[in-house]
Amino acid sequence: MYCPKCGTQNPDVALVCSSCSAVLTPTVAQQPISPAKTSGMAIASLILAILSPFTCFITAIPAIIMGIVVLVKISQSRGQLKGTGLAISAIALPVVLVVLVPVVACLMGMLMPALARTRQIAFRMVCGQNMSGLGKAMLIYANDYDDKFPKQTEWCDLLMKYTEVPLAGFRCRGALEGPCNYAMNKNLENFDKGDTPPDMVALFETHPGWNQVGGPEILTTDNHQGEGCNVLFADNHVEFVKTKDLKKLKW
């Protein structure tokens, strides 16, 4: 070793410098510190935790056990291992999912009927708007053709041809089929548009068809879960009539 005082090279086992008799202090070479490695078990435990919802939580218990073991190993590694966050996540994730999944399932069970109900109400409103559009088209036709209603055997065709009603305007969104889910009251042929009683049925919902004409015998409430149907009256207003009130309609 070198003498720090005079710089003389001395044997490694020498205690004093052979040149200046200075006391030599042996130095210990510092070993390089290796960087900490991420624990493979920590990664594996997190993967098992993530897979637990897809395996009916079969992998949840191994994930928690491995996470605890990894935390112990990391604490005893003196900085040589890392992955504490992964291990904690592996322990916490299955616990959170076990609590969260039933809560979400309960919420979905509560919300689905409400969403279905909202959907049906939206279909009912669109159906009413379509029927109102048909009523306006019939009014335009009557104004152009001496106050007469469209010929009953071809009323759909005439409204499409002369008032440009789109095909979608004949559809009820609550119905499973088309092309037209409405029928004209057969008794309208006895009236002109101007002298029809305002509370008389003009159009009503029925099963799919085209240019349909009839009365209460072909009316249906199936398009709206049996709760009722939309009706266009002769004064051009549309009303959703509940099933219990259908018998009060004026035909």
C-alpha positions in Angstrom: 0.0 0.0 0.0 1.1 3.6 -0.5 2.2 5.7 2.3 -0.1 8.7 2.5 2.8 10.8 3.9 5.7 10.1 1.6 4.1 8.1 -1.2 6.3 5.1 -0.8 5.0 1.7 -1.9 4.9 -0.7 1.0 3.8 -4.3 1.3 0.1 -4.8 1.8 0.8 -6.3 5.3 3.1 -3.5 6.4 1.9 -1.5 9.5 4.5 1.4 9.2 6.1 3.0 6.2 9.6 1.6 5.5 10.8 5.1 4.4 9.3 7.6 6.9 8.0 5.2 9.6 4.5 6.7 9.3 1.6 4.5 10.5 -0.2 2.9 7.6 -4.0 2.5 7.8 -5.3 -0.3 5.6 -8.3 0.7 3.4 -11.2 -1.6 2.6 -12.2 -1.6 -1.0 -15.9 -0.8 -1.4 -18.0 -3.3 -3.2 -20.2 -1.9 -5.9 -23.9 -1.8 -4.9 -26.2 -3.7 -7.3 -29.5 -2.0 -8.1 -32.7 -3.3 -6.5 -34.6 -5.8 -8.6 -38.4 -6.0 -8.9 -39.7 -9.2 -7.3 -41.1 -11.6 -9.8 -43.4 -12.9 -7.2 -44.8 -9.4 -6.7 -45.6 -9.3 -10.4 -47.1 -12.7 -10.4 -49.3 -11.9 -7.4 -50.7 -8.8 -9.1 -51.5 -10.8 -12.3 -53.4 -13.3 -10.2 -55.3 -10.5 -8.5 -56.2 -9.0 -11.9 -57.4 -12.4 -13.2 -59.6 -13.1 -10.1 -62.8 -11.6 -11.5 -62.5 -13.8 -14.6 -61.8 -16.9 -12.5 -64.7 -16.5 -10.1 -62.1 -15.3 -7.6 -60.3 -18.6 -7.5 -56.9 -16.8 -8.0 -57.7 -14.2 -5.3 -56.5 -16.3 -2.4 -53.1 -17.2 -4.0 -52.7 -13.5 -5.0 -53.2 -12.3 -1.4 -50.9 -15.0 0.1 -48.2 -14.3 -2.4 -48.5 -10.5 -1.8 -48.0 -11.0 1.9 -45.0 -13.3 1.4 -43.5 -10.7 -1.0 -43.9 -7.9 1.5 -42.0 -9.9 4.0 -39.2 -10.8 1.6 -38.8 -7.2 0.4 -38.6 -6.0 4.0 -35.8 -8.5 4.7 -33.9 -7.9 1.4 -32.1 -4.8 2.7 -33.0 -2.9 -0.5 -32.1 -5.6 -2.9 -35.8 -6.2 -3.9 -38.6 -3.8 -4.8 -42.2 -4.2 -5.7 -44.0 -3.2 -2.5 -46.7 -1.3 -4.5 -47.3 -4.3 -6.6 -47.7 -6.6 -3.6 -50.0 -4.2 -1.8 -52.1 -3.9 -5.0 -52.3 -7.7 -5.2 -53.6 -7.9 -1.7 -56.1 -5.0 -1.9 -57.5 -5.6 -5.4 -59.3 -8.9 -4.8 -60.8 -7.5 -1.5 -62.1 -4.4 -3.4 -63.5 -6.4 -6.2 -65.3 -8.8 -3.8 -67.1 -5.8 -2.3 -67.5 -3.9 -5.6 -68.9 -6.6 -7.8 -72.0 -7.3 -5.7 -72.6 -3.6 -5.3 -72.5 -3.1 -9.1 -74.7 -6.1 -9.6 -77.3 -4.7 -7.2 -77.2 -1.2 -8.8 -77.6 -2.8 -12.3 -80.5 -4.8 -11.0 -82.1 -1.6 -9.8 -81.3 0.5 -12.8 -82.2 -1.9 -15.6 -86.0 -1.8 -15.1 -85.8 2.0 -14.9 -83.8 2.1 -18.1 -86.2 -0.2 -19.8 -89.1 1.9 -18.7 -87.4 5.1 -20.0 -86.8 3.4 -23.3 -90.5 2.5 -23.6 -91.5 6.0 -22.8 -89.2 7.3 -25.4 -90.7 4.9 -28.0 -94.1 6.1 -27.0 -93.2 9.7 -27.6 -91.6 9.0 -31.0 -94.7 7.0 -32.0 -96.9 9.9 -31.0 -94.7 12.3 -33.0 -95.0 10.1 -36.0 -98.7 9.9 -35.7 -98.9 13.7 -35.3 -96.9 14.0 -38.5 -99.4 11.7 -40.3 -102.3 13.9 -39.0 -100.6 17.0 -40.5 -100.1 15.2 -43.7 -103.8 14.2 -43.8 -104.7 17.9 -43.2 -102.5 19.0 -46.1 -104.0 16.4 -48.3 -107.6 17.4 -47.4 -106.8 21.1 -48.1 -105.7 20.1 -51.6 -108.5 17.6 -52.3 -111.8 19.3 -51.5 -111.6 18.6 -47.8 -111.6 14.9 -48.4 -109.6 12.3 -46.4 -107.2 10.1 -48.4 -108.9 7.2 -50.1 -108.9 4.5 -47.4 -107.6 1.6 -49.6 -104.5 3.6 -50.4 -104.1 6.2 -47.7 -100.5 5.3 -46.9 -99.5 5.5 -50.6 -101.3 8.8 -51.1 -99.6 10.4 -48.0 -96.2 9.3 -49.2 -96.9 10.5 -52.7 -98.5 13.8 -52.2 -97.2 15.0 -48.8 -93.8 13.2 -48.9 -94.2 11.4 -45.5 -91.0 9.3 -45.1 -91.4 5.6 -44.6 -90.1 5.9 -41.0 -93.1 8.1 -40.3 -95.4 5.1 -40.5 -93.4 3.1 -37.9 -93.9 2.8 -34.2 -90.5 2.4 -32.5 -92.0 0.1 -30.0 -93.2 -2.4 -32.7 -90.9 -5.2 -33.8 -92.0 -5.0 -37.5 -93.2 -2.6 -40.1 -93.8 -1.1 -42.6 -96.8 0.6 -41.1 -98.1 0.2 -37.5 -101.1 2.5 -37.9 -104.6 2.1 -39.3 -107.3 4.5 -40.4 -110.8 4.5 -38.8 -113.1 2.9 -41.4 -115.9 5.3 -40.5 -114.0 8.4 -41.7 -115.2 7.6 -45.3 -118.6 9.0 -44.2 -117.2 12.4 -43.3 -115.3 15.3 -44.8 -112.3 16.7 -42.9 -114.3 19.8 -41.9 -117.4 18.1 -40.5 -115.7 15.2 -38.6 -116.4 15.2 -34.8 -113.2 16.4 -33.2 -113.1 13.6 -30.7 -113.5 10.9 -33.3 -110.7 8.4 -33.9 -108.8 9.1 -37.1 -105.7 6.9 -36.8 -104.8 4.3 -34.2 -102.1 1.7 -33.6 -102.4 -1.8 -35.1 -100.3 -4.7 -36.1 -97.9 -4.4 -39.0 -99.4 -3.8 -42.5 -100.0 -1.2 -45.1 -103.1 0.9 -46.0 -104.9 -0.7 -43.1 -108.4 0.3 -42.3 -110.7 -0.8 -39.5 -111.9 -0.2 -36.0 -111.4 -1.4 -32.5 -111.2 -5.0 -33.6 -107.7 -4.4 -35.1 -106.4 -2.0 -32.5 -103.4 -3.2 -30.5 -101.5 -2.2 -27.4 -98.7 -4.7 -28.0 -96.4 -1.9 -29.2 -96.3 -0.4 -25.7 -96.2 -3.4 -23.4 -100.0 -3.6 -23.2 -100.3 -0.2 -21.4 -102.2 1.5 -24.2 -101.7 3.0 -27.6 -101.4 6.4 -29.4 -104.5 7.7 -31.1 -104.9 10.5 -33.6 -108.2 12.3 -33.2 -110.1 14.1 -36.0 -109.1 17.5 -34.6 -105.4 16.5 -35.2 -104.3 16.0 -31.6 -102.6 12.9 -30.5 -103.1 11.2 -27.1 -101.7 8.1 -25.5 -104.9 6.3 -24.4 -104.5 3.8 -21.6 -105.9 0.3 -22.1 -108.6 0.8 -19.5 -109.9 3.9 -21.3 -109.9 2.4 -24.9 -113.6 1.5 -24.6 -114.4 5.2 -24.3 -113.1 6.1 -27.7 -115.5 7.4 -30.2 -115.4 5.5 -33.4 
